[in-house]
Amino acid sequence: MNTGQTLLTIIAIVLLGSNVISINRTFTQHGVILQQTEIGIFGVSLAMSIVEEAQGRAFDHHTSDTTVTSVSQLTSSLGPESGETDHRSYNDFDDYNGWRDTVNIEGVDRFFRWATVVYVDSTSLDTKASGKTWNKKLTVFVRASTAQDTTQTMKMDYVFCYWTFR
């Protein structure tokens, strides 16, 4: 092999090496994106499961077995009543206020979930009401343990309104 052929061989190996590195970087980035997407899907599913569970509960402790006709009859203190230690034992919507848990999904990530419930005014569902109203807003937060900062916390809101028909 002469000097010209050796030089062409070296250039070919350098070009091939740089292409292999570029392709490897692309595959790695693709894998990271797939993992982040999977974590996001699981996070949304975990938040939605709590929202759907809360939707099946009574609006208020006092509305679970009777009709309420005045906001003064509604619960002042939002959160679980005594004896309700787990979200599966909650009987009304506002019991989820202050609720927290951790879910470990093997092969994916560990997720931290927590929720708040507040009374909201019907004219501004994003603003906490100063008193009791016919509307309660549940906010569920989900954060993966691999999240880099608080901007990667998922948030899902649901407003539950109480109606009676006479």
Sine and cosine of phi, psi and omega as CSV:
sin_phi,cos_phi,sin_psi,cos_psi,sin_omega,cos_omega
0.00,0.00,0.74,-0.67,0.00,-1.00
-1.00,-0.01,0.02,-1.00,-0.07,-1.00
-0.88,0.47,-0.63,0.78,0.02,-1.00
-0.90,0.43,-0.67,0.74,0.01,-1.00
-0.93,0.35,-0.61,0.79,0.04,-1.00
-0.90,0.44,-0.69,0.72,0.02,-1.00
-0.89,0.46,-0.68,0.73,0.04,-1.00
-0.90,0.43,-0.61,0.79,0.03,-1.00
-0.90,0.43,-0.68,0.73,0.01,-1.00
-0.90,0.44,-0.70,0.72,0.02,-1.00
-0.89,0.46,-0.66,0.75,0.01,-1.00
-0.89,0.46,-0.67,0.75,0.01,-1.00
-0.91,0.41,-0.64,0.77,0.04,-1.00
-0.90,0.44,-0.71,0.71,0.02,-1.00
-0.90,0.44,-0.68,0.73,0.03,-1.00
-0.89,0.46,-0.68,0.73,0.03,-1.00
-0.88,0.47,-0.69,0.72,0.00,-1.00
-0.92,0.39,-0.58,0.82,0.06,-1.00
-0.92,0.39,-0.66,0.75,0.02,-1.00
-0.89,0.46,-0.70,0.72,0.03,-1.00
-0.89,0.46,-0.68,0.74,0.01,-1.00
-0.89,0.46,-0.70,0.71,0.01,-1.00
-0.91,0.42,-0.65,0.76,0.03,-1.00
-0.88,0.47,-0.68,0.74,0.03,-1.00
-0.88,0.47,-0.66,0.75,0.02,-1.00
-0.89,0.46,-0.70,0.71,0.02,-1.00
-0.90,0.44,-0.64,0.77,0.01,-1.00
-0.90,0.43,-0.71,0.71,0.03,-1.00
-0.89,0.46,-0.63,0.77,0.03,-1.00
-0.88,0.47,-0.67,0.74,0.03,-1.00
-0.90,0.45,-0.64,0.77,0.02,-1.00
-0.91,0.42,-0.68,0.73,0.02,-1.00
-0.89,0.46,-0.68,0.73,0.04,-1.00
-0.88,0.47,-0.67,0.74,0.01,-1.00
-0.91,0.43,-0.69,0.72,0.02,-1.00
-0.90,0.44,-0.60,0.80,0.04,-1.00
-0.91,0.41,-0.69,0.73,0.02,-1.00
-0.88,0.47,-0.68,0.73,0.04,-1.00
-0.89,0.46,-0.66,0.75,0.03,-1.00
-0.89,0.45,-0.67,0.75,0.01,-1.00
-0.90,0.43,-0.70,0.71,0.04,-1.00
-0.90,0.44,-0.64,0.77,0.02,-1.00
-0.88,0.48,-0.71,0.70,0.03,-1.00
-0.90,0.44,-0.65,0.76,0.01,-1.00
-0.89,0.45,-0.65,0.76,0.01,-1.00
-0.92,0.40,-0.62,0.78,0.05,-1.00
-0.93,0.38,-0.71,0.70,-0.03,-1.00
-0.89,0.45,-0.57,0.82,-0.01,-1.00
-0.89,0.45,-0.59,0.80,0.03,-1.00
-0.96,0.29,-0.65,0.76,0.04,-1.00
-0.87,0.49,-0.72,0.70,-0.01,-1.00
-0.91,0.42,-0.61,0.79,0.04,-1.00
-0.90,0.44,-0.69,0.72,-0.01,-1.00
-0.92,0.39,-0.56,0.83,0.02,-1.00
-0.87,0.48,-0.48,0.88,-0.02,-1.00
-0.99,0.15,-0.06,1.00,0.00,-1.00
-1.00,-0.03,0.26,-0.97,0.08,-1.00
-0.92,0.39,0.40,-0.92,0.01,-1.00
-0.88,0.47,-0.67,0.74,-0.09,-1.00
-0.55,-0.83,0.34,-0.94,0.04,-1.00
-0.83,0.56,-0.61,0.79,-0.04,-1.00
-0.98,0.17,-0.19,0.98,0.02,-1.00
-0.98,-0.20,0.06,1.00,-0.05,-1.00
-0.94,0.34,-0.47,0.88,0.00,-1.00
-0.69,-0.73,0.13,0.99,0.02,-1.00
-0.50,-0.86,0.23,-0.97,0.03,-1.00
-1.00,-0.07,0.69,-0.73,0.03,-1.00
-0.95,-0.31,0.70,-0.72,-0.05,-1.00
-0.90,-0.43,-0.07,1.00,0.00,-1.00
-0.65,-0.76,0.62,-0.78,0.01,-1.00
-0.90,0.44,-0.35,0.94,0.03,-1.00
-0.92,0.40,-0.33,0.94,0.01,-1.00
-0.99,0.12,-0.16,0.99,-0.03,-1.00
-0.98,0.19,0.32,-0.95,0.00,-1.00
-0.91,0.41,0.73,-0.68,0.05,-1.00
-0.99,0.12,-0.62,0.78,-0.05,-1.00
-0.99,-0.14,0.92,-0.40,-0.01,-1.00
-1.00,0.08,0.73,-0.68,-0.02,-1.00
0.61,-0.79,0.06,-1.00,-0.04,-1.00
-0.93,0.36,0.57,-0.82,0.09,-1.00
-0.99,0.17,0.17,-0.99,-0.03,-1.00
-0.88,0.48,0.67,-0.74,-0.02,-1.00
1.00,-0.05,-0.24,0.97,0.02,-1.00
-1.00,-0.08,1.00,-0.03,-0.12,-0.99
-0.98,-0.17,-0.23,0.97,-0.07,-1.00
-0.68,-0.73,0.54,-0.84,-0.07,-1.00
-0.87,0.49,-0.36,0.93,0.04,-1.00
-0.96,0.28,-0.29,0.96,0.01,-1.00
-0.99,-0.16,0.00,1.00,0.01,-1.00
-0.92,0.39,0.61,-0.79,0.00,-1.00
-0.92,-0.40,-0.14,0.99,0.04,-1.00
-0.59,-0.81,0.26,-0.97,-0.15,-0.99
-0.85,0.52,-0.70,0.71,-0.10,-0.99
-0.97,0.24,-0.09,1.00,0.07,-1.00
-0.89,0.46,-0.34,0.94,-0.01,-1.00
-0.97,0.24,-0.12,0.99,0.03,-1.00
-0.91,0.40,0.85,-0.52,-0.01,-1.00
1.00,0.05,0.01,1.00,-0.02,-1.00
-0.94,0.34,0.61,-0.79,0.04,-1.00
-0.57,-0.82,0.53,-0.85,0.19,-0.98
-0.32,-0.95,0.14,-0.99,0.01,-1.00
-0.80,-0.60,0.72,-0.69,0.02,-1.00
-0.86,-0.52,0.80,-0.60,0.04,-1.00
-0.96,-0.28,0.89,-0.46,0.05,-1.00
-0.96,-0.30,0.95,-0.31,-0.09,-1.00
-0.85,0.52,0.73,-0.68,0.01,-1.00
0.99,0.11,-0.09,1.00,0.00,-1.00
-0.88,-0.47,-0.96,0.29,-0.04,-1.00
-0.07,-1.00,0.11,-0.99,0.14,-0.99
-0.97,-0.25,0.72,-0.69,-0.06,-1.00
-0.89,-0.46,0.68,-0.74,0.09,-1.00
-0.97,-0.26,0.77,-0.64,0.00,-1.00
-0.84,-0.55,0.61,-0.79,0.12,-0.99
-0.47,-0.88,0.32,-0.95,-0.09,-1.00
-0.61,-0.79,0.43,-0.90,0.13,-0.99
-0.74,-0.67,0.49,-0.87,0.09,-1.00
-0.74,-0.67,0.74,-0.67,0.04,-1.00
-0.68,-0.73,0.42,-0.91,0.19,-0.98
-0.97,0.24,0.67,-0.74,0.06,-1.00
-0.79,-0.61,0.46,-0.89,0.04,-1.00
-0.99,0.13,0.59,-0.81,-0.06,-1.00
-0.91,0.41,-0.34,0.94,0.01,-1.00
-1.00,0.07,-0.29,0.96,0.00,-1.00
-0.52,-0.85,1.00,0.02,-0.09,-1.00
-0.95,0.32,-0.17,0.99,0.04,-1.00
-1.00,-0.06,-0.08,1.00,-0.05,-1.00
-0.93,-0.38,0.75,-0.66,0.03,-1.00
-0.91,0.41,0.74,-0.67,0.01,-1.00
-0.97,0.23,0.45,-0.89,-0.01,-1.00
-0.98,0.19,-0.29,0.96,0.01,-1.00
-0.60,-0.80,-0.24,-0.97,-0.01,-1.00
-0.97,0.24,0.62,-0.78,0.04,-1.00
-0.66,-0.75,0.03,-1.00,0.05,-1.00
-0.99,0.11,0.11,0.99,-0.06,-1.00
-0.80,-0.60,0.77,-0.64,0.08,-1.00
-0.83,-0.56,0.66,-0.75,0.01,-1.00
-0.92,-0.40,0.83,-0.56,0.09,-1.00
-0.99,-0.11,0.78,-0.63,0.10,-0.99
-0.87,-0.49,0.86,-0.52,0.01,-1.00
-0.95,-0.31,0.75,-0.66,0.04,-1.00
-0.92,-0.39,0.64,-0.77,0.07,-1.00
-0.71,-0.71,0.74,-0.67,0.01,-1.00
-0.68,-0.73,0.77,-0.63,0.06,-1.00
-0.98,0.20,0.53,-0.85,-0.02,-1.00
-0.91,0.42,-0.36,0.93,0.01,-1.00
-1.00,0.01,0.03,1.00,0.00,-1.00
-0.88,0.47,0.69,-0.73,-0.05,-1.00
-0.97,0.23,-0.57,0.82,-0.01,-1.00
-0.41,-0.91,0.01,-1.00,-0.09,-1.00
-0.93,0.38,-0.29,0.96,0.03,-1.00
-0.94,0.35,-0.22,0.98,0.01,-1.00
-0.99,-0.12,0.28,0.96,0.09,-1.00
-1.00,0.05,0.79,-0.61,0.03,-1.00
-0.99,0.12,0.58,-0.82,-0.04,-1.00
-0.71,-0.71,0.76,-0.65,0.03,-1.00
-0.74,-0.67,0.79,-0.61,0.00,-1.00
-0.95,-0.32,0.52,-0.85,0.11,-0.99
-0.56,-0.83,0.76,-0.65,0.02,-1.00
-0.96,-0.27,0.79,-0.61,0.01,-1.00
-0.94,-0.33,0.83,-0.56,0.00,-1.00
-0.93,-0.37,0.61,-0.80,0.01,-1.00
-0.98,-0.20,0.78,-0.62,0.00,-1.00
-0.76,-0.64,0.62,-0.79,0.15,-0.99
-0.82,-0.58,0.57,-0.82,0.03,-1.00
-0.89,-0.46,0.74,-0.67,-0.02,-1.00
-0.93,-0.37,0.00,0.00,0.00,0.00
